Structure formats: structure tokens, C-alpha cells
Amino acid sequence: MTTAARKTTARKGTRRARPTLTPEERAERIETARAQLAAGVESLLTSEGWKRLIESRQWLRRYSAGNQLMILMQRPDATDVRSLRDWNTAECLIRKGEAGIRIWAPAGRRGAGAAKAEGEQVAPETPEAAPPGTPVRSGPRFILVSVFDRSQLVEPPTVDEALETPELLRGDAPAGLWDGLAKQVAAAGYALERGDCGTANGHTDPVERVVRVREDVDPAQAAKTLAHELAHVLLEHTAAMPGHVREVEAESVACVVASVVGLDSGAYSVPYVAGWAGDVAAVKASAEKVLATADQILTALGVPRPGHGDSGDES
């Protein structure tokens, strides 16, 4: 036997057999995943659930809102979540016996093949459970894939650039943050002013197309307020929308942006949202808008969504 043949035989001998799932087990996994997603959406109706979504965005930006909720329902303390392939690339080992965190990914994406090999079942069209009698639509099909949090590693990396944030000067904002936000305000066709805002820190006038930030605040607060007002602009908020919904969405965007760029968020908190919306579909849509808008602002600031190859995400 040649050396190459012996190596091939050795590799085959150490390869573990993948478990074969019965149709019933596959269906049960899919229903469990759908229930977790539904529970995650329900949690957004509470202040605690909404706060957890917004605060965890700093670490889970590579995932869509739906998959972020899936991760938080299975592992509320998750910080850095990657596929097995990504952790292997980073030379990090998963502890023996650790269960993967299940998320949804389009069946055609890289990584879906591995999940199929494990006997996973492709789910129809969308991860959310459709009401009985809903017509079947053409579109992407989803599959469950596994990802793992850094807390599941044998030895987490001591330095992780994806989680580092800039060191800030006391009372100051990260260099270039104000100018970067101001450029986005101008690009949206709004004039930016510093001046009196009454009892508020900032104000956006969609009719006159003016954004105003008060003058008598530190640069850090001014930048955070500008992110809030920019969110109003990008979310196309109007006076016809309920005021509390506008403020929750804008402040949530500002919280995500602030946490990612390293702006100290200790002086303010994620907005109180208990009872702000009774419609599950509406609050889920709002969460998706908030996270997408925050990512849009961050990308324009030169802070793209992190990625480590195939994340197995649905978006």
C-alpha cells in the first residue's frame, strides 16, 4: 500500500459516521426551530426582550434579525457566534459534547451541504410557520445549520479583533464619528444645524428637511444624538406615525451604532418598550428595520458587518 493510500485509509478510519434522522425526528427539529423563532419574536413585546436584541447586536451583526433571535433563544449569553468551519479556520476547537446553535440558512448556500449530510430536512420557503392553507410560493428554501458561541470553545481566543472597540477620550466621541454621520445626513438631503432643541437633545423636521442637535452637550452625546436623528431620517419617520414608536426605533438604532463604534452607552439605556406594540408582526418588522438601519449607518461609517466565511446566515 502506498503512503498516499495509507493516509487516505487513515482519514477514512477516523471519520465519524453521521447520525441518520428519521422523518419524524427531522420534522420535530424543524418545528422546534420554528417555535424558538416565534418565541423570540414574542419576546420583543417586552422591554427585556427588546433590550437583549439591541444590546446583543454589537456581537451578532453578521446575522439577520430572525437568526439573531434564534441564537438568543438558545443561548442568551452569546457574544461571538461562528460556524464550525470558521472556528476551525481560527484554530479554535469546540468542547466535546457541546450542542450546536440551530439557525436557518438558504439551502443553496455553502454550508447547507454539511447540514444535509447530517440528515437535516429542508424547510419550505420561509423559517416562520405559515398558517394552514397558505399558498406555497416560489422562493428560497431554508435548512437548519449549526453554529457555535465562543463560550463553547476549549480555549477562547485571548484577542478577538471583532469584539474590540476603540478607546475613547473622556467626554469625546470616536474620531470622525460626527463627520461621518453628518455626511449621511447631507446625503439624505437634510441640512444639519446646532442650536436650541427645547427639552430634547435633537430634532428632525421632515418637512423643512432639517436636523438639529443642541450645542450645550459633550461631543459624545452630540454624536449619539446625531445618530438618533439620522435614524429618523433613514427610517422615513413622519408625524403620522405614533410618537413612541418613532422614538423607540430611532433610539434603538442609536444604541446599536454607539455600542459598535465604542461610544460609551453607560449614560443612556435601550428605550423602554413594554406595551409599545401589541401586534407581533408589527414589532418584528420594526426590529428588522432597526437592525438594518443601524447596519446601513455603520457600513457607511466604514464599519462593515463582520464575517468569517460561511456564517450559515439567512441573509
GIWOUR-V306107 format. One record per run of one state. SS is the DSSP state (helix for helix, strand for strand, loop for the rest). FROM is the first residue (numbers start at 1). TO is the last residue. If there is no record, write none. Layout:
ss | from | to
SS | FROM | TO
SS | FROM | TO
//
This chain:
ss | from | to
loop | 1 | 2
helix | 3 | 14
loop | 15 | 22
helix | 23 | 43
loop | 44 | 46
helix | 47 | 56
loop | 57 | 64
helix | 65 | 74
loop | 75 | 80
strand | 81 | 83
helix | 84 | 89
loop | 90 | 93
strand | 94 | 94
loop | 95 | 100
strand | 101 | 106
loop | 107 | 111
helix | 112 | 117
loop | 118 | 122
strand | 123 | 123
loop | 124 | 141
strand | 142 | 149
helix | 150 | 152
strand | 153 | 153
loop | 154 | 160
helix | 161 | 163
loop | 164 | 176
helix | 177 | 187
loop | 188 | 190
strand | 191 | 194
loop | 195 | 201
strand | 202 | 205
loop | 206 | 209
strand | 210 | 213
loop | 214 | 218
helix | 219 | 234
loop | 235 | 242
helix | 243 | 261
loop | 262 | 279
helix | 280 | 300
loop | 301 | 315
//
